[in-house]
Amino acid sequence: MAATVLIAPAEHLGGLQEQRGLKGAQAFADTDAHDALAVITQERPTLIALEREFASSRRGVALMNRIKADRALSTSEVRIVYSR
């Protein structure tokens, strides 16, 4: 079971996984958001972390809408994270 799922542009994944609270996250490049959604709906992670640029993109907004519409994910925290 994934306690944390991280979705970000590939070039930001490494740095984000080093941030406090994101170590050990199951990471997906933003281009693999469909795969990430499958894991999210199956495993219902405690935390879903979306990199800021991805979260504001059309695909990121669509993903957020799918997450919000799924009642089974109501206890999952969605957090916007920033790459440095």
KAFENNOR-V74395 format. One record per pair of residues at least 12 apart in sequence whose C-alpha atoms are under 7 Angstrom apart, sorted by the first residue. I is the first residue (numbers start at 1). J is the second residue. D is the distance in Angstrom with one decimal. If there is no record, write none. Layout:
i: [I | I]
j: [J | J]
d: [D | D]
This chain:
i: [1 | 2 | 2 | 2 | 3 | 3 | 3 | 4 | 4 | 4 | 4 | 4 | 4 | 5 | 5 | 5 | 5 | 5 | 5 | 5 | 6 | 6 | 6 | 6 | 6 | 6 | 6 | 7 | 7 | 7 | 7 | 7 | 7 | 7 | 8 | 8 | 8 | 8 | 8 | 8 | 9 | 9 | 9 | 10 | 10 | 12 | 15 | 16 | 30 | 44 | 44 | 45 | 46 | 46 | 47 | 47 | 47 | 48 | 48 | 48 | 48 | 49 | 49 | 49 | 49 | 50 | 50 | 50 | 51 | 51 | 51 | 52 | 52 | 52]
j: [43 | 26 | 43 | 45 | 45 | 46 | 47 | 25 | 26 | 45 | 46 | 47 | 48 | 25 | 26 | 27 | 45 | 47 | 48 | 49 | 25 | 26 | 27 | 28 | 48 | 49 | 50 | 27 | 28 | 29 | 30 | 49 | 50 | 51 | 28 | 29 | 30 | 50 | 51 | 54 | 29 | 30 | 54 | 29 | 30 | 83 | 83 | 83 | 54 | 73 | 76 | 76 | 76 | 77 | 76 | 77 | 78 | 76 | 77 | 78 | 79 | 78 | 79 | 80 | 81 | 79 | 80 | 81 | 80 | 81 | 82 | 80 | 81 | 82]
d: [5.6 | 6.4 | 6.3 | 5.4 | 4.7 | 5.1 | 6.4 | 4.8 | 6.2 | 5.5 | 6.0 | 4.7 | 5.8 | 5.4 | 4.9 | 5.9 | 6.7 | 6.4 | 4.9 | 6.1 | 6.1 | 6.1 | 4.6 | 6.1 | 6.1 | 4.7 | 6.0 | 6.0 | 4.9 | 5.7 | 5.6 | 6.3 | 5.0 | 6.3 | 6.6 | 5.2 | 5.0 | 6.2 | 4.9 | 6.1 | 5.2 | 5.0 | 6.9 | 4.8 | 6.9 | 6.2 | 6.9 | 6.1 | 6.6 | 6.0 | 6.8 | 6.1 | 4.8 | 6.1 | 5.6 | 4.8 | 5.9 | 6.9 | 6.1 | 4.7 | 6.2 | 5.9 | 4.8 | 5.8 | 6.3 | 6.3 | 5.0 | 5.9 | 5.7 | 4.8 | 5.8 | 5.7 | 5.8 | 5.7]
